[in-house]
Amino acid sequence: MADYGSSWKEHRRFALTTLRNFGLGKNSMEDRIHKEMKHIISTLEESVGKTMSPRVMFHNAASNIICQVLFATRYEYDHALIQFIVRCFTENTKIANGPWAMLYDSLPLIRYLPLPFRKVFNNAEALENLVADFVREHKKTRVPGEARDFIDCYLDELEKRGNDGSSFSETQLLRYTLDLYVAGTDTTSNTLLTGFLYLVNYPHIQEQCQEEIDRVLEGKDQASFEDRHKMPYMQAVIHEIQRVANTVPLSLFHCTTKDTELMGYSIPKVRANWLNSHFLTWSIYHNITELLSVISTTP
């Protein structure tokens, strides 16, 4: 992340307002999720008796929901474009959380060598070019004031601001669109995958979840967000899965807003820091004196 200056504040405010307008926290977003769930169910039904990758399926589903907000488009799971997008992001995430990223950060001399971490930059450039194509297409087809998605809203904002000296620009549009895609896809798909795997490994918990869902729905086709208040066991399972699995071991870069001292170490103002939350959250969430179980799930 960049520092928390005027550009960050401007874009954060704009993004929150725009995402709310396109359904964040509203029924329209819930409707999108319900529709995408039907595609997940179809994929699972078609995979009966076969091997399949739930990781790809969940990433496709999460990607489609955010793609509808950013680009006003939904893709079939076998569409070449979404397969390309998912592949680039999954490759980058894997490398960013692996040894090559640590070597890149620790040894500046190797940064220009043709090593595996170069793929991250190649993928990022390809994705930025892809978003640039979306922006060009939107500029041809958009109707000012009648935004279809996030890109249209940003272009409207650019047009309204003119040359006011703000941080809004087409370059920033490309970067923020990709940032929102990552934020809306990676953590969601990882959480879904983790839950899926734990429920498969603990079928008795899966059965209890199903019993509670059936009891609360009472014949309804699908659950709503409001139904969560009537599902304490299901809520506990979700929280327990996230506690045990630690699905996001590395947080984003953050910057100190003033000179800081932590445990005897001096951290200068505006110094980028990457918190290794894996060890921090593991030590917090697996405190044997406060929790009943360290490894097994106990909702």
Steps between C-alpha positions, in 0.01 A plus 500: 500500500604859447515750782175631647519834319244697302499258204425201724227690685337628180492160337390318813204736541409466132531119503283457810227724361507332158502146637200581720319636195562167327364292783766460769304411812170512312250252358630545145837353600323215676307431179827478305637252752185287482520489120867403513420228752281333237804474272705351785228241563488415128878459493490266800214296353687461171808384692332208678720194450786711363796687643478879508680797651287689752773765513439596136123481540493732802745740338281512189192569711661778704650647182164513329336689784768770503517505117132594491574799725817609319417415137122430498582156358466140611698216339434129475758300694649357181535842334860566392506850649405407855732199485783735402416749778474229766825335385693828519375586846545152646856483362582841644351416840695174517829671413434796732452262793798281414880501527561686173324809633715494813815468288385789282450721807823393668747493208470805271777368275281217368195714415584530131591136445256275306385316812145381582399826670516672158173322421327725756597811304409342167159397633442843655581670169266266311218569746555874483484483120177301530341763725621770258306320226190504721545873561535575127184302427312679778605840365346408164170368636427684825225756547617774742292497817366148436774288654488125442792411726803626692693597186213715373476670840872576500486641146204718604704623796798576275278697266342693787834590658672607179843643576441575867838363607354198679658156502233354267641380168467211257823353636353497849181347361695199371677449833194542719292270283761225543526574874124462539503179299764346728325622816167363381625165374799347676388511863145395412606201290757389761240515777249300295762240410611462861142458619434245227805292596429508874137397453612209282742390772245543781176351362327498840537879515380525141186305598429729796539806276259351248247421773508859626470644147204274418328590826541876447407503130186288549464421131642825358723454196790708630632668813514877537762706679247575775457129570845495660350633825304174529802278429734520801661163428569589136649833609721323752622254236593784263691684772670181616612411147654844457669474841656161436595548135637857505403542133694826450840444665661816359329837527538793261772761523415782740690818584572662833346848531760615752835389643421191706680273744386140539667251734824695489502543119473845341272526196528833313196692376367387158692174514324215320450200725375154415354328805549126504158436648545123474711478814311780674152360440616141555628593846180689581250251357675190630558599861461165673401663829199673346383268224366148528677367193815591314465296184150354473193714433270539800220749422 
